[in-house]
C-alpha cells in the first residue's frame, strides 16, 4: 500500500514583505522532469518567475493594472506559456523568453468586464486553446491560430464565472498547471450560482455545447481533476465534493470543511498522523509517537457509527457531514500553539494518477498546511507542514510525480517542500520556543475564527473581494 512520504522544507524565499503572493504554478519540465521555474502572482499585480534550483528571481512582469484573479501555465512540448487574467478585462499570455506579454485577449464587447478565470490546453488538432470566464456569466474561447475574435462565446451561467478549466478524463492531475501531453476534450465552468457546466467547446451553439450540469448548490471557487470522469469542486464557503462529470452524479459531499480548533482536539493533546520536520532547526514530533490517524466520515457512511469505547464527538449541527474520531497518540500540550492545528480554510486539491488517490490541501490562519487524503469513506489527516509560512497560505502546487510541494502566502514567502528521504535530514533536535501569532507579522489574523472574504483573495487593503463568501 502506498504511503505518502513525510515532507520537510527544502528552501524558501521572501519575494516581498509588503505583497501577498496569490497564485503559484510550475513552468517547464514535464511529467517525468522537474519544472525549471515557478511563477507566482502578487497583490501588486506583478507576475514573478523563480528558478527552482537557485530560488533566484529570473523574471518579473508588471502584468495588470488591477487584481490578478488567476494564473495558469501550459507546458506541452516546445510550447511553454503562462496565462493571467484580471479585473482590467484582459487576459494575457506570457512567453518566458520575452519581456512583454506575447498576446492580449480582450472581450469582443466594448463594455468592460472582469476576467475572473483563465485556462489553457491543447485541443484535438494540437492547437493551443485559451478559455476565459467573465463576470457577466459568459465564457470565451480562443484558438491561438486566430485571435482576432473568440472562436466560441457561451453563456451557460447567469452569475460570475469564477473558474474555467480545460479537462479530459485522460488528462492532467492539476488543471491550472498542465504539463502532461494530453488533449482537452471538454471545458468545465463554475459560477457563483452554484453549478458546474461540462461544455463541448467544439460546438458553437451553447445549447448543443452543454453536456452536463453539476448541481453543487454553492458558489464555486475551484474545479480540479479527480481521476477518470471525476472532478473535485470547492466552493467559496469551503465546501468540497466529488462528481462524475459524465453522469452528473455527486459521488461524495464532504460538506463544510472548516473545523477550526475542532480539527484536532482542544489543547492539541492529540496529533495528526504525521508532522513535518523543518530543516532550519524547527523540528516537530517524530513517528515514534504516532499510533493512529484522525478520520472524518460522512454522516451517511456505514462506518460513521463508531464502536463503543471509541472517543468521538459530532462536529457542528445534527446535520453535520462529519464525525470526528479522536486518535490515541498524545503529545505535550505545550509543544505548539493550538491554532497551528486548526483547519480554517481549503487551499486546493490534487489527484495522483499513479496511486489513484485524491488529496486535499487545507490551511490554518497561522500558516500551517494540512495534507488530507480523500475517499468515499471520509477524509484522513496525513501531515501538517509547519515552519515555512507565518501567514495565510494562498496557493499550492503539489507535483505527485516528483513529490514536490510548492506553496506561497500572504507574508510574501515562496516555499518548496520535499520528502525527508530526499532532503536527508538528521534526527529531530529539541523544539525551540514557538513565537506567538500575536507577535508575528500576521498578528492581524490572530483571534479570527476563519479567514475573511477580503483577506483570502485580494490585496492587503482590499475590502470588496467576492471570491470567498462566508
C-alpha positions in Angstrom: 0.0 0.0 0.0 1.4 3.4 -1.0 2.4 5.6 1.9 2.7 9.3 1.5 6.3 10.4 2.4 6.9 12.8 5.2 7.7 16.3 3.8 10.2 18.9 5.0 11.0 22.4 4.0 13.8 22.4 1.4 14.1 26.1 0.7 12.1 29.3 0.8 12.4 32.9 -0.4 10.6 36.1 0.5 9.6 37.9 -2.7 8.3 41.0 -0.9 7.4 41.8 2.7 4.7 44.2 1.5 3.0 42.0 -1.1 0.8 39.0 -0.9 1.6 36.0 -3.1 -1.8 35.0 -4.6 -1.1 32.1 -7.0 1.6 29.6 -7.8 2.2 27.4 -10.9 5.0 25.4 -12.3 6.7 26.2 -15.6 8.6 23.9 -17.9 9.7 20.3 -17.2 7.2 17.6 -17.9 5.5 14.5 -16.3 8.9 12.9 -16.0 11.0 16.0 -15.5 11.1 18.6 -12.7 9.9 22.1 -13.5 12.6 24.6 -14.4 10.7 27.6 -13.0 7.9 28.6 -10.6 5.7 31.5 -11.4 3.7 33.5 -8.8 1.3 36.4 -8.9 1.3 39.2 -6.2 -1.2 41.6 -4.8 0.6 44.4 -6.7 -0.5 42.8 -9.9 3.0 41.5 -10.7 4.0 38.1 -12.0 7.3 36.8 -10.7 9.2 33.8 -12.0 11.8 32.0 -9.9 14.4 29.4 -10.8 13.6 26.2 -9.0 17.2 25.3 -8.3 18.5 28.6 -7.0 15.2 30.3 -6.0 16.6 33.4 -7.6 14.2 35.8 -9.3 14.6 35.4 -13.1 11.7 37.4 -14.4 9.0 39.8 -13.3 6.2 41.3 -15.3 4.1 44.3 -14.5 1.2 42.2 -15.7 -2.1 44.0 -15.0 -3.5 47.3 -13.7 -5.9 45.6 -11.2 -6.0 42.5 -9.1 -4.9 39.3 -10.8 -7.7 36.8 -10.4 -6.0 33.7 -12.0 -2.6 32.4 -13.1 -2.1 29.2 -15.1 0.6 27.5 -17.1 0.9 25.2 -20.1 4.0 23.1 -20.9 3.4 20.9 -23.9 6.5 20.0 -26.0 8.0 23.2 -27.2 5.0 25.3 -26.0 5.7 26.9 -22.6 3.2 29.7 -21.7 1.9 31.5 -18.7 -1.7 32.8 -18.7 -3.1 35.5 -16.4 -6.4 37.4 -16.1 -7.5 40.3 -14.0 -10.2 42.9 -13.3 -8.8 45.1 -16.1 -10.9 43.0 -18.6 -7.7 41.5 -20.1 -6.3 38.0 -20.4 -2.6 37.9 -21.2 -0.2 35.2 -22.4 3.5 35.2 -21.4 6.4 33.5 -23.1 9.3 33.5 -20.6 11.7 34.2 -23.5 10.1 37.6 -23.9 9.9 40.7 -21.6 6.4 41.6 -22.5 3.1 39.7 -23.0 3.1 37.9 -26.3 -0.7 38.1 -26.6 -3.5 40.1 -25.0 -7.0 38.7 -25.4 -9.9 41.0 -24.8 -13.7 40.6 -25.0 -15.4 41.4 -28.3 -18.0 43.5 -26.4 -16.7 47.1 -25.8 -18.2 47.3 -22.3 -15.5 46.4 -19.8 -15.9 43.1 -18.0 -13.8 41.5 -15.4 -11.9 38.4 -16.5 -12.1 36.1 -13.4 -10.5 32.9 -14.6 -8.3 31.6 -17.4 -7.3 28.1 -18.7 -5.0 26.8 -21.4 -4.7 23.4 -23.1 -4.0 21.7 -26.4 -7.0 20.8 -28.5 -7.7 17.7 -30.6 -5.7 19.0 -33.6 -2.8 20.1 -31.4 -3.9 23.7 -31.4 -3.4 25.8 -28.3 -6.7 26.9 -26.7 -7.4 29.6 -24.2 -10.7 30.0 -22.3 -11.7 32.9 -20.0 -14.6 33.3 -17.6 -16.2 36.7 -17.2 -18.2 38.4 -14.5 -21.4 38.5 -16.7 -21.8 34.7 -16.9 -20.1 34.2 -20.2 -17.0 32.1 -21.1 -15.0 32.8 -24.2 -12.6 30.5 -26.0 -9.8 31.4 -28.4 -7.8 29.3 -30.8 -4.3 30.9 -30.8 -4.0 30.3 -34.5 -6.6 33.2 -34.9 -7.0 35.6 -32.0 -8.9 38.3 -33.9 -12.0 37.2 -32.1 -13.1 34.4 -29.8 -13.8 31.1 -31.6 -16.7 30.3 -29.2 -18.8 32.5 -26.9 -21.1 30.7 -24.5 -23.4 31.9 -21.7 -24.2 28.9 -19.6 -24.3 30.9 -16.4 -26.3 33.9 -15.0 -23.6 34.9 -12.5 -19.9 35.4 -12.4 -17.8 32.6 -13.8 -15.2 32.1 -11.1 -13.4 29.1 -12.6 -12.8 27.7 -16.1 -10.7 24.6 -16.7 -10.0 22.6 -19.7 -10.4 18.9 -18.9 -10.2 15.4 -20.2 -10.9 12.1 -18.4 -7.4 11.1 -19.5 -5.9 14.5 -18.6 -3.7 16.2 -16.1 -3.9 15.8 -12.3 -3.6 19.6 -11.9 -5.6 21.7 -14.3 -4.0 25.0 -13.5 -0.5 23.8 -14.3 -0.8 21.5 -17.3 2.4 19.7 -18.3 1.3 16.3 -19.4 1.0 15.6 -23.1 -2.8 15.3 -23.3 -5.6 16.9 -25.3 -8.6 18.6 -23.8 -12.0 17.2 -24.6 -14.2 19.5 -22.5 -14.3 22.8 -20.7 -15.5 22.9 -17.1 -17.0 26.2 -15.9 -18.2 27.1 -12.4 -20.0 30.1 -11.2 -21.5 32.0 -8.2 -24.9 30.4 -8.8 -23.5 27.1 -7.6 -23.3 25.0 -10.7 -20.5 23.5 -12.8 -21.1 23.1 -16.5 -19.4 20.5 -18.7 -19.1 22.0 -22.1 -18.1 20.6 -25.5 -16.0 23.6 -26.7 -16.1 22.4 -30.3 -19.8 23.3 -30.5 -20.6 27.0 -31.3 -24.2 26.8 -30.2 -24.3 26.9 -26.4 -27.3 24.6 -26.2 -25.5 21.9 -28.2 -22.3 22.5 -26.3 -23.8 22.0 -22.8 -23.2 18.3 -21.9 -23.9 18.2 -18.2 -24.7 20.4 -15.2 -23.4 19.5 -11.8 -25.6 21.0 -9.1 -23.1 21.8 -6.4 -25.5 24.4 -5.0 -22.8 26.6 -3.5 -20.8 29.3 -5.2 -17.9 27.6 -7.0 -14.3 28.7 -6.4 -12.2 25.9 -7.8 -12.5 22.8 -10.0 -9.9 20.1 -10.3 -9.4 16.7 -11.9 -10.2 13.8 -9.6 -9.3 10.8 -11.8 -11.1 9.5 -14.9 -14.5 11.0 -15.3 -14.5 12.5 -11.8 -13.9 16.2 -10.8 -13.5 17.8 -7.5 -15.4 21.0 -6.7 -14.5 23.5 -4.0 -16.9 26.3 -3.0 -16.3 29.8 -1.8 -17.7 28.7 1.5 -15.1 26.0 1.9 -17.4 23.1 0.9 -15.8 20.2 -1.0 -17.4 17.5 -3.2 -16.5 15.0 -5.9 -18.7 14.5 -9.0 -18.9 12.2 -12.0 -18.7 14.8 -14.8 -20.2 12.4 -17.4 -23.3 11.2 -15.4 -23.8 14.3 -13.2 -23.8 12.2 -10.1 -22.4 13.6 -6.8 -20.1 10.8 -5.6 -19.4 12.2 -2.2 -20.2 15.5 -0.5 -17.8 16.3 2.4 -19.8 19.5 3.3 -18.2 22.5 5.0 -14.5 21.5 5.7 -13.8 24.4 8.1 -13.2 22.8 11.5 -11.2 25.5 13.3 -9.9 24.3 16.6 -12.1 21.2 16.4 -9.9 19.8 13.6 -7.7 18.5 16.4 -9.0 18.5 20.0 -8.5 21.4 22.2 -5.1 22.0 23.9 -3.6 20.0 21.0 -3.1 16.9 23.2 -4.0 14.7 20.2 -2.0 14.9 17.0 -2.3 14.1 13.3 -0.8 11.0 11.8 2.5 12.7 10.7 4.1 16.1 11.4 6.7 17.6 9.1 10.3 18.3 10.0 11.7 21.7 9.1 15.5 21.7 8.3 16.2 25.0 10.0 16.0 23.6 13.4 12.3 23.8 13.9 11.7 20.1 14.4 8.3 18.6 15.3 7.4 15.2 17.0 8.6 12.2 15.0 7.0 8.9 14.1 7.8 7.2 17.4 4.7 8.8 19.0 2.4 8.2 16.0 -0.1 5.4 16.6 -3.4 6.3 14.8 -5.0 8.7 12.4 -7.6 11.4 12.6 -10.6 10.4 10.4 -13.6 12.4 9.2 -16.5 10.2 8.0 -19.6 11.4 6.0 -22.6 11.1 8.3 -24.3 8.7 5.8 -21.3 6.4 5.7 -21.8 2.9 7.4 -18.7 3.3 9.4 -19.8 6.7 10.9 -21.4 4.9 13.8 -18.2 4.3 15.8 -17.8 1.3 18.0 -18.5 1.6 21.7 -15.5 2.8 23.7 -14.1 5.0 20.9 -13.8 8.6 21.9 -15.8 10.7 19.3 -17.8 13.8 19.1 -20.1 15.3 16.5 -18.9 18.5 14.8 -21.4 21.2 14.1 -25.1 20.7 13.9 -27.0 17.5 13.8 -26.9 17.6 10.0 -23.1 17.9 10.0 -21.3 15.9 7.3 -18.5 14.9 9.7 -17.9 12.8 12.8 -14.6 13.3 14.5 -12.8 10.1 15.6 -10.1 11.0 18.1 -6.7 9.4 17.6 -4.9 7.8 20.5 -1.5 9.4 20.2 -0.7 12.2 22.8 1.9 14.9 22.6 2.9 17.6 25.0 0.2 20.3 25.1 2.9 23.0 25.4 4.7 22.0 22.2 2.9 24.2 19.7 0.1 26.8 19.8 -3.2 25.1 19.0 -4.0 27.5 16.2 -1.4 25.8 14.1 -3.6 22.7 14.1 -6.8 24.5 13.1 -8.4 23.7 9.8 -9.6 27.2 8.8 -9.9 27.0 5.0 -9.3 24.9 1.9 -6.4 25.7 -0.4 -6.7 23.2 -3.3 -6.8 19.5 -4.2 -4.7 17.3 -6.4 -5.1 13.9 -7.9 -2.2 11.4 -8.1 -2.8 9.2 -11.2 0.0 6.8 -10.2 -1.8 5.8 -7.0 -5.4 6.7 -7.9 -5.6 8.9 -4.9 -7.2 12.3 -4.3 -5.6 14.7 -1.8 -6.9 17.9 -0.3 -4.7 20.7 0.9 -6.1 22.9 3.7 -4.6 25.6 5.9 -4.8 27.5 9.2 -4.7 31.2 9.8 -1.3 30.7 11.4 0.3 29.5 8.2 0.4 25.7 8.7 -0.6 23.4 5.9 -2.7 20.2 6.2 -2.4 17.3 3.8 -5.5 15.3 3.7 -6.4 12.0 1.9 -9.9 12.0 0.5 -12.0 8.9 -0.3 -15.7 7.9 -0.3 -15.1 6.8 3.3 -14.1 10.2 4.6 -11.1 12.5 4.9 -7.9 11.3 6.6 -5.4 13.8 8.1 -2.0 12.8 6.9 0.5 15.5 7.7 0.8 19.1 8.9 3.6 21.2 7.4 4.7 23.9 9.9 7.6 26.3 9.8 7.5 27.6 6.2 4.8 30.3 6.5 3.7 32.7 9.2 0.6 33.9 7.3 -2.3 32.5 5.3 -1.1 30.2 2.5 -2.9 31.3 -0.6 -1.9 28.8 -3.2 -0.2 25.4 -3.6 1.2 23.3 -6.4 1.7 19.7 -5.4 3.5 17.6 -8.0 2.8 13.9 -7.0 5.3 12.6 -9.6 8.3 14.3 -8.0 6.7 14.6 -4.6 7.4 18.3 -4.5 5.0 20.8 -2.9 5.3 24.5 -3.7 3.4 27.0 -1.6 3.0 30.8 -1.4 1.3 33.0 1.1 0.3 36.4 2.4 3.7 37.1 4.0 5.1 37.1 0.5 7.1 33.9 1.0 7.5 31.1 -1.5 8.4 27.6 -0.1 9.4 24.3 -1.6 8.8 21.2 0.4 10.3 17.8 -0.4 10.3 14.3 1.2 12.7 13.9 4.1 14.3 11.0 2.4 15.3 13.4 -0.4 16.5 16.1 2.0 18.5 13.5 4.0 17.8 15.3 7.3 19.3 14.3 10.6 17.3 13.2 13.6 15.0 15.8 15.0 16.5 18.1 17.6 14.6 19.6 20.5 11.8 22.0 19.5 12.8 25.7 20.1 10.2 28.1 21.5 7.5 29.0 19.1 6.6 32.6 18.6 3.0 33.6 19.3 0.9 34.7 16.3 0.2 37.9 18.1 3.8 38.9 18.0 4.4 37.9 14.4 3.9 39.7 11.2 0.5 38.0 10.8 -0.8 39.4 14.2 -3.8 41.0 12.4 -5.1 37.5 11.8 -4.9 36.2 15.4 -8.3 35.7 17.0 -10.1 35.4 13.7 -12.2 32.2 13.7 -12.0 31.8 9.9 -10.5 33.7 7.1 -12.4 36.8 6.0 -13.6 37.2 2.4 -11.4 40.2 1.8 -8.2 38.6 3.1 -8.4 35.3 1.3 -8.3 36.6 -2.3 -7.2 40.2 -2.6 -4.6 42.8 -1.8 -3.8 43.7 1.8 -6.2 46.6 1.9 -8.8 45.3 -0.5 -12.3 45.3 1.0 -14.5 44.1 -1.8 -13.4 40.7 -2.9 -16.1 38.3 -4.0 -14.1 35.1 -4.4 -14.7 33.7 -0.9 -18.0 34.1 0.7 -19.0 33.2 4.2 
